[in-house]
Amino acid sequence: MNNIHLEPLGNGVKIYVSESYHFSTDTILLADFSKPKAYKKCADLGTGCGTIPLLWLKGDKSLKIDAVELQQNACKLAEKMQLKHKAQISLYVRLLWCMFEEY
């Protein structure tokens, strides 16, 4: 992974991104459109660097989120995001990393 750096999401919240794993305007719109209701369990499938769970939790800290990612490098970025924001935001994101071996 090259060029890992922090990108701002607003209100002092930043997320780790790289050349391969980053967010766009579509990510922000999707997070807003798919915003879960309070106190719900939800999942972000293909979480990448973890932008959508972080945006959901900015608006509602009662959510319980499973963030699922298959690519190890993207999962490492999401884990860095979770560690960075633990003190600032009560993150209830459980990262699930799956590795599929070819047969």
Summary of the structure (lengths in Angstrom):
residues: 103
radius of gyration: 13.1
end to end distance: 26.4
largest distance: 46.4
contacts: 291
relative contact order: 0.20
helix: 31%
strand: 26%
